[in-house]
């Protein structure tokens, strides 16, 4: 170097060593920053995933399946994640409610009108005591699943379920209604009220609710047990049903009526998460027919037939011509 001739020997050697180190460092950087790299290394992974190897299916595999041994077929199905075929088809079935009332309770004729002091009322009480033995056995069966079950306390609980279900029906809260009624009772309660507005109110209980009937039965196997309890209600209610045009078709919001009902409550005892729900209402044969609702229809316009016009022209008289001019 021309500038290093007049410098001392130690300083010249140091400058020479630094220049060599800088030269080697530049060579190293040139090797690391080779021109084969992409100018945007941040998307290296995306560029790698842009092209993927796909294993194409063998469409002629069925032709060669007959030549394979059972072990080879099993290993190939295990590799593809395919379960071996079965000779039968199993479908899961959930039975959350029964389809009818087993051994339904028969209400005595004139219930709610006869006093227990009269001859008819005393006869009803004796018949109730004679049919109580099977109900006690059913209650004992229910207590094997529910230790705290008692007919006296269950009647109050059943009345709360009854009121909650009817309030949900009025408000059309079907999620709450499904928790209070079974799959058999749900369409019976909602089918005729889809296009109607309902006003229902529970006023009071004229008599305390009581359990009059209890039965248990098993379905499919002995462990799958369902229980049905019939509760008698004697209450005072108001009911009014309006159609979609706001016209009253049944009942009244002002006039209260005394109602005697026999409501069947069902529970799936084998299910640890089962609930007591309304299953059906018992309507005796001696009960008079209910007054039908007044339905509204679109009134059709009367068709007026026009008289045919005669082709013959009648000449007008002078009196008719003057009247026409006037």
ABEGO torsion letter per residue (X at the ends): XAAAAABBAAAAAAAAAAAAAAAAAAAAAAAABBAABBABAAAAAAAAAABBBBBBBBAAAAAAAAABBAAAAAAAAAAAGBBBBBABBBBBBBBABBABBBGBBBBBBGBGABBAABAAAAAAAAAAAAAAAAAAAAAAAAAAABAABBAAAAAAAAAAAAAAAAAAAAAGBAAAAAAABBAAAAAAAAAAAAABBBBBBBABBABBBBBABBBBBBBGBAABBBBBBBBBBBBBBBBBBBBAAGBBABEBAABBBBBBBBBBBBBBAABAABBBBBABBBBBAABBBBBBBBBBBBBBBBBBBBBBBBABBBBBBAAAAAAAAX
